[in-house]
């Protein structure tokens, strides 16, 4: 009896602790991505047949007054919007169907619209992801303020980049490469992304201002949940005492600007990481898939709802950016085809597009397999 109770408790913990936070985060991100496609399509006069959260068999849904089927499907790992004229969920056309359409049907067909509206509809998904992130970050800054802690150096690790640069206890960093540093956290975040890159630090030392040049070292660190990250480390620490951390209130206009900066930070960090993989500076084992996202969602959920919503914003940026990659099957691949069409004055041949989508599908499947392999290694610790 105890065995079955323990099994039930473990299952319940897995369901509540990982799956529910994962679905919460992913549903928000996917919904707004597809909503971007949907709203611009409606604006452009395209008939939308289906708005689906998830893939596979429909679990439940309804039809709106415009004839769109809104539904939730069985496999909750994404979603899609299907337009009139699409032959599949990937928005691939059927040449035979397009040729037999009436004039009325062509007026609401996605594939009969000019290249500009089609590009706008496709780009609206990733753009919606970036806007969602900005709104979430701005809301968090508005309601919770911005924590601030002076970028003071209290101790220096031996043989570290900071020691080599000449840092001393009591130094206060005010700028890095000419950009103002408002808090120790700001400094940490910038340094963490610049491993191997020389940085010029403007330091207030007593009554004088000095400039020091330091190169962060790439090291592995563990977060509070035991996850390993490779980041740039300078080798300085900041002791935290009562009253050291101050939460500054933020007005809505400033919050929006901070939301934009936070969104750009995620974009910049993601692009730098991907570039680092190709140059050999970064290890591809940090690429994760649904299992890793579910694990992180469960871990972050233990901190609180605000932290989970913050994760949704970060994930929204990542998905928006991923979809802009010029890979056929993704939004960026469609935009690449439309760019070629705009230059040529006519679409690519049906055979070329079909070949492109097959290559894109193969690349996406390989990425999914690789990410899942990394996830399994991460979870099993192998």
KALIN-V343520 format. One record per backbone hydrogen bond with DSSP energy under -1.0 kcal/mol. CO is the residue of the C=O (numbers start at 0). NH is the residue of the N-H. E is the energy in kcal/mol with one decimal. If there is no record, write none. Layout:
CO:NH:E + CO:NH:E
This chain:
0:4:-2.2 + 1:5:-2.8 + 2:6:-2.3 + 3:7:-2.4 + 4:8:-2.5 + 5:9:-2.4 + 6:10:-2.4 + 7:11:-2.8 + 8:12:-2.5 + 9:13:-2.3 + 10:14:-2.5 + 11:15:-2.9 + 12:16:-3.1 + 13:17:-1.7 + 13:18:-1.7 + 14:19:-2.3 + 17:21:-2.2 + 18:22:-2.9 + 19:23:-2.4 + 20:24:-2.5 + 21:25:-2.8 + 22:26:-2.4 + 23:27:-1.6 + 24:28:-1.9 + 25:29:-2.9 + 26:30:-2.6 + 27:31:-1.9 + 28:32:-1.8 + 29:33:-2.7 + 30:34:-2.3 + 31:35:-1.7 + 32:36:-1.4 + 33:37:-2.7 + 34:38:-2.9 + 35:39:-1.8 + 36:40:-2.1 + 37:41:-2.4 + 38:42:-2.2 + 39:43:-2.0 + 40:45:-2.8 + 41:44:-1.3 + 46:83:-2.6 + 48:68:-2.7 + 49:81:-2.2 + 50:70:-2.5 + 51:79:-2.0 + 52:72:-2.9 + 54:74:-2.8 + 56:73:-2.4 + 59:71:-2.7 + 61:69:-3.0 + 63:66:-1.8 + 67:63:-2.2 + 68:50:-2.8 + 69:61:-2.4 + 70:52:-2.3 + 71:58:-3.3 + 71:59:-1.3 + 74:54:-2.4 + 74:76:-1.6 + 77:53:-1.8 + 79:51:-2.9 + 81:48:-2.3 + 81:49:-1.7 + 82:85:-2.2 + 83:109:-2.2 + 87:90:-1.5 + 91:86:-4.0 + 93:97:-2.4 + 94:98:-1.9 + 95:99:-1.1 + 101:105:-2.4 + 102:106:-1.3 + 104:107:-1.0 + 107:46:-2.4 + 109:112:-1.4 + 113:117:-1.9 + 114:118:-2.5 + 115:119:-2.3 + 116:120:-2.4 + 117:121:-2.2 + 118:122:-2.7 + 119:123:-1.4 + 122:126:-2.1 + 123:127:-2.2 + 124:128:-1.6 + 125:129:-2.0 + 126:130:-2.6 + 127:131:-2.5 + 128:132:-2.0 + 129:133:-2.3 + 130:134:-2.5 + 131:135:-2.6 + 132:136:-2.9 + 133:137:-2.7 + 134:138:-2.5 + 135:139:-2.4 + 136:140:-2.4 + 137:141:-2.4 + 138:142:-2.6 + 139:143:-2.5 + 140:144:-1.6 + 145:247:-2.5 + 147:245:-3.0 + 148:183:-3.3 + 149:151:-2.6 + 150:172:-2.7 + 152:169:-4.0 + 154:236:-2.1 + 156:159:-1.1 + 159:163:-2.1 + 160:164:-1.8 + 161:166:-2.3 + 167:170:-2.1 + 170:152:-3.2 + 171:203:-3.2 + 173:180:-2.6 + 174:201:-2.9 + 175:178:-2.2 + 178:175:-2.4 + 182:186:-1.8 + 183:187:-2.5 + 184:188:-2.6 + 185:189:-2.0 + 186:190:-2.7 + 187:191:-2.6 + 190:193:-1.7 + 191:231:-1.9 + 193:196:-2.2 + 198:213:-2.3 + 199:176:-3.3 + 200:211:-2.4 + 201:173:-2.9 + 201:174:-1.3 + 202:209:-2.9 + 203:171:-1.7 + 204:207:-1.9 + 207:204:-2.9 + 209:202:-3.3 + 211:200:-3.8 + 213:198:-2.8 + 215:195:-2.9 + 216:232:-2.6 + 218:230:-2.4 + 220:228:-2.8 + 222:225:-1.9 + 226:222:-2.2 + 228:220:-2.7 + 230:218:-2.7 + 232:216:-2.8 + 233:161:-2.8 + 234:156:-2.9 + 236:153:-2.5 + 236:154:-1.4 + 240:243:-2.1 + 245:147:-2.6 + 247:145:-2.6 + 250:254:-2.6 + 251:255:-2.1 + 252:256:-1.8 + 253:257:-2.7 + 254:258:-2.3 + 255:259:-2.2 + 256:260:-2.4 + 257:261:-2.6 + 258:262:-2.3 + 259:263:-2.5 + 260:264:-2.2 + 261:265:-1.8 + 262:266:-2.1 + 263:267:-3.3 + 264:268:-2.6 + 265:269:-2.4 + 266:270:-2.7 + 267:271:-2.3 + 268:272:-2.1 + 269:273:-2.5 + 270:274:-2.8 + 271:275:-2.2 + 272:276:-1.6 + 273:277:-1.5 + 274:278:-1.6 + 275:280:-1.5 + 275:281:-2.1 + 282:285:-1.2 + 283:286:-1.8 + 288:292:-2.4 + 289:293:-2.6 + 290:294:-2.3 + 291:295:-2.8 + 292:296:-2.6 + 293:297:-2.2 + 294:298:-2.2 + 295:299:-3.0 + 296:300:-2.1 + 299:302:-1.7 + 299:303:-1.2 + 303:307:-1.6 + 304:308:-2.5 + 305:309:-2.1 + 306:310:-2.0 + 307:311:-1.8 + 308:312:-1.8 + 309:313:-2.0 + 310:314:-2.9 + 311:315:-2.2 + 312:316:-2.0 + 313:317:-2.1 + 314:318:-2.7 + 315:319:-2.4 + 316:320:-2.6 + 317:321:-2.7 + 318:322:-2.2 + 321:324:-1.5 + 322:331:-3.1 + 324:326:-2.9 + 326:329:-2.3 + 329:333:-1.7 + 330:334:-2.4 + 331:335:-1.9 + 332:336:-2.1 + 333:337:-2.4 + 334:338:-2.1 + 335:339:-2.1 + 336:340:-2.4 + 337:341:-2.5 + 338:342:-1.8 + 339:343:-2.9 + 340:344:-2.5 + 348:352:-2.4 + 349:353:-2.4 + 350:354:-2.5 + 351:355:-2.4 + 352:356:-2.5 + 353:357:-1.9 + 354:358:-2.3 + 355:359:-2.7 + 356:360:-2.7 + 357:361:-2.2 + 358:362:-2.4 + 359:363:-2.6 + 360:364:-2.5 + 361:365:-2.4 + 362:366:-2.3 + 363:367:-2.4 + 364:368:-2.6 + 365:369:-2.6 + 366:370:-2.8 + 367:371:-2.5 + 368:372:-2.4 + 369:373:-2.3 + 370:374:-2.4 + 371:375:-2.5 + 372:376:-2.2 + 373:377:-2.6 + 374:378:-2.8 + 375:379:-2.5 + 376:380:-1.3 + 376:381:-1.2
